[in-house]
C-alpha cells in the first residue's frame, strides 16, 4: 500500500482553483472519467438515469447481457477553427466514455426501454421472470 493518498476530486478542484495549469492538459479539459448514474428499483424493475450531456442519441449504445449493463457514449466536441483566427483557449474534447455495472437480477430484454432527453439517458429494465419449468435437483 502506498504512503501517498490517492488523487481525488477534492485535489483536482483545489488545483483548478489555483489555476490548474500544471494538472490540466494544455488543450482543453480531459474527458469525463465515467458516466454518472442513479439506479432505483420498484415493482416494475430497475430505473436507471445516466448523465450524458452534449451527446447525440446516435452516439449512445446500451448493451445488456443478463444482469450486466454497459453504457457507451461517443463525445464529439470538436474544435471550431477558422482561418486567420488564433485560438486562445479550447475546452472541448473528443473521445468515448463507458460505464459497466451489474444488477441483482437478469433483465427481460423484450420489455426493456430506453429514451434520451435533455442530456439524460433513461432506462427501464424489467426483471426477467423465473422460468416455469425450472426445478431443484436432488443431490445423491
N, C-alpha and C positions, 0 to 999 in steps of 0.2 A: 504494500500500500504506500502511496506517495505521501510525503510530508506536506506537499503543497495542496491547497484546496482546489477543487475543480472549478474551472471558469464557468460562471453562470450569468444569468440575465442581469443581476444586480451589478456585477462587474462591468458588463457591456454598457449598461445605462450610465454608470459613473464615468466610464471613458468617453462616452458620447457627449456627456455634459462638459467634459474637459476639452472638447474639440474632436476627440476621436481620430485624429489624423493618423496615428500610428497603428490603430486597430482596424479601421475600415479599409477596404480596398480603395485605391485612388480613383477608380472609375465606378461610381455608384455603390449602392448597398449590396450586400450579399443576398442570395436567395433565402426565403424563409427556411428554417431548419426542418419544420414539419407542418402538417396541416392540423390546425386546432379543431377539436370536435367535442360535441356533447352527445352522450348516449343515454337515452331513457327507455324504461321498459314499462309496458302496460299490458292489458289483456289482448290487444291486437298484435303485439310483438315488440320489436325494438324500433325506436325513433332515433335517427342519427342526424345531427346538423353539423356540417363541416364548413369552415370558413375558407372561401376561395375567392377573395376579392380581385376583380380585374381579369378573371379568367373567362374565356369564351366557353359556352356549353359544349361545343365540338371538341374542345381540348381536355375534357374531363372523362376519365374512364374508371368505372367501378367493376371490380371482379369479385364474385362470391364463390367460394369453394368450401362447401359445408358450412362451418361456423366462422371461417376466416374471411374477413372483408379487406379488400385492398382498394384504396382510392389513389389514383394518379392524376396529376394535372400538369399541363404544359403551360408555363407562364411566358407570355410574349410581350415584353415591354421594350420594344426596340428604340434605339436612339433615332431621333429625327434631326438629321444634319442637313443643312442647306449650304450650297457652295458660297464661299466667301464669308461665312459666319464662323466665329470661333466659339467653341463650347467651353464655358466656364465651369460648369458642374453638371453631372448627369447622375441621377439616382434611380434609373430604370435598369432592368435586368432581363435576362432571357435564360430559361432553363426549365427543369422539371422538378417536381416535388412529389413525394408519395407518403402514404401512411397505411400501415397494415395493423389490424387488431383482430382479436378473437372474441366472439360472443359465447355465452354459456351453452347455447343450443344451436343446432343447424337451422338454416334458413330455407323457407319454401320459395324456391326460385320462380315458380309460376305466379305467385301473388306479390312478389317484391316490386316496389315502386320507387322511382327517383324523379325529383324535379329540382330545377336550379333557378333561383330568382334573387336578384339584388346581392350577389356575392355569397349566397348561402346555398349549399347543396343539402337538400332534404331527402333522406332515405326512410322508407317504411319497409321494415324487414320482418315479415311474419314468421313465427316459429314453424318448423316443419312438424307435422303431426306424426305420432308414432305409427308404424306400420301395423295394421290389424292382425296380420298372421304371424307376428313375432311370438316367440315363446322362450321360456327359460329352460336351459338344458340341465339335466341332472348329471352330476359328475360321479363316476363309478370308481 
